[in-house]
Amino acid sequence: MKLTLIAATLVAVSQAQTACAPPYDSTKTYLKGDVASVNGVNYVANWWSQNNDPTANSGSWGQWTNQGPCGSGPATTTAAAVKTTTTTIAPVKTTTAAVVQTTTAAQVKTTTTAAPVTTTANVVTTTQASSNVACYPNWTATPFGAGQIPYNTGDLVSYNGQNWVVGYQGAAGPPNAAPGAGWTLQGPCNGSFQHKPYTTPGVIGYWTQWSMYSRRQNAIDKLDLSGFTGINYAFVNALADGSLQTFDSNADLNYMRKFTALRYKYPNLKPIISIGGWSGSRYFSTIAKSAATIQTFVKNVHTFLDTEGFDGVDIDWEYPGGGGLDCNAVDPADVSNFVNLLAALRAELGPTRTISLAVSAEVNRYVDGNTKVNRIPDILKYVSYIQIMSYDFYGSWNSYSDFNSPLFSPRNGTSDPVEPPANSAGYSQPLSISAAVNAWIAAGAKPSQLTSGLAFYGRSWSVTSNVNNGLYQPCKAADGNTGCGVIGDYLDAAKWKDPCGGEYNSGVWMYNNLRGATNTNGQQAAAPLASGATTGSNGWTRQYFDFAQNPTVYSPSYLNRPTIVSYDDPVSIKAKAQWSKNAGLGGVMIWELSQDYNLELITATKAGWGI
């Protein structure tokens, strides 16, 4: 015998009452996972919250998630209008009324309350889940590519229109409510992960995953990112076959999903994954020259964004056509192949997803090596904005000390010190932030498409004279380095080994070490700025150069030799951010956030940009 059922215009949803949590208390501090009730509805805190009424803060990106009605009364039934359908089923033999077939449609909002509807084991009930809550990243059986980074305690995922929190590392999926399964249900969400559409660059900061080992006080979830529009997670590696690979599985396990979870704390913030970097550009040329590999790459990127919770992607190819590490693959057609890759990436991700590039200040790197055609106008068709790496202008590769990131070069006919011509050999003009921005505009970019780079660090040289506080003086190598290479701060004491086998000291001083920060693994002895952001300390003298908007510090005896450090401080960072705003640029980009000291440079950046 068969039973034919016609689903009317109302679909029954039976919902058992859940006990109410303690009433919400505006004076209490709630942590992630805490539950409170308001007017017969339970809410769970998505993160730290105080004096944020759940009823007004439980929408998309809210601090609370609505878990539904609560109380001690009988089960309630709601209904939603649906299209009439006919279903024929055989009777189901059962000994309990709990055996009910259900179908969930997460994107239907149920608001109409109907009279109670009695269901039996033979009735097919369609449950229409409804929510304005944003869905967490899509659950996948192979997180981070082929499962390189398993889910960790506290990670956020969505599955079949429900948000879940991982209870312990390695919890077996898919997410489910079985006892001991390792998943905590947060409630319904609005379908599946949806990226935040690109709007404007604004203030963007890189954060490096390896900083967890030495600067955990500046972990990304401990920084004040109010006012930021984007944060770039550095880095993920791209392999020759178009797959993505972790650089550090331990760091990614501990911080990558904390990084993306910040999109729920800050409504206007977009987490971006940065692929490549100085050490990760080895195979971009190989990927870009093959149409098939490009397709593999862009599809892998798309899946990665949706399952790891990133709103966009940043491509940091250093550099098309060469100029990066010696072992990088290089082709004369790299720039034109790069255009093809970006076109495919935009087609895969759609028109509203953020695609940014970290680029050289030297625009000639984006001229095709075969045709000699400037491809910058073509690149700009497919990207949301350009991040000019307007730092590392001068370093141990030069014969004289110089600025790491000057806003302007010395002015002719003034009392500005004269920059040694040898430092600008091979360039059309001395290097500076303003020169780099103007070059990109001349090459076809609109100011609104550009961000200038702000350095939260400096570079050092061992010099032969203290004239100009050591600026523009002949330099010499030390510590077994070539050129003018020297040890920078205490974190630079061990030589860095690059993927091509080279070993050297960078000469870099992070701002937090200039200030004498107490780090995870130590502290800079006799820090140059221990007494204050603009005061030389411990035998170091400070001099500020107005034309460059850059300070320097000089010591006659750091590591038993005369040393100058050119760096940025709150005064120079504010001036550069303000200049960028006044020049009509789309934003500013920071390299990188973990190098700050007590938010001094982040605060200066915001002040200069006007937020």
Secondary structure, 3 states (H helix, E strand, C coil): CCEEEEECCEEEEEECCECCCCECCCCCCECCCCEEEECCEEEEECCCECCCCHHHCCCCCCCEEEEEEECCCCCEEEEEECCCEEEEECCCCCCCCCCCCEEECCCCCCCEECCCCCCCCCCCEEECCCCCCCCCCECCCCCCCCCCCCCCCCCEEEECCEEEEECCCCCCCCCCCCCCCCEEEEEECCCCCCCCCCCCCEEEEEEEHHHHHCCHHHCHHHCCCCCCCEEEEEEEEECCCCCEEECCHHHHHHHHHHHHHHHHHCCCCEEEEEEECCCCCCCHHHHHCCHHHHHHHHHHHHHHHHHHCCCEEEEECCCCCCCCCCCCCCCCCHHHHHHHHHHHHHHHHCCCCEEEEEECCCHHHHECCCCCCECHHHHCCCCCEEEECCCCCCCCCCCECCCCCCCCCCCCCCCCCCCCHHHHCCCCCCCCHHHHHHHHHHCCCCHHHEEEEEECEEEEEEECCCHHHHCCCEEECCCCCCCCCCCCCHHHCCCEECCCCCEECCCEEEHHHHCCCEECCEECCCCCCCCCCCCCCCCCEEEEECCCCEEEEEEEEECCEEEEEECCCHHHHHHHHHHHHHCCCCEEEEECHHHCCCCHHHHHHHHHHCC
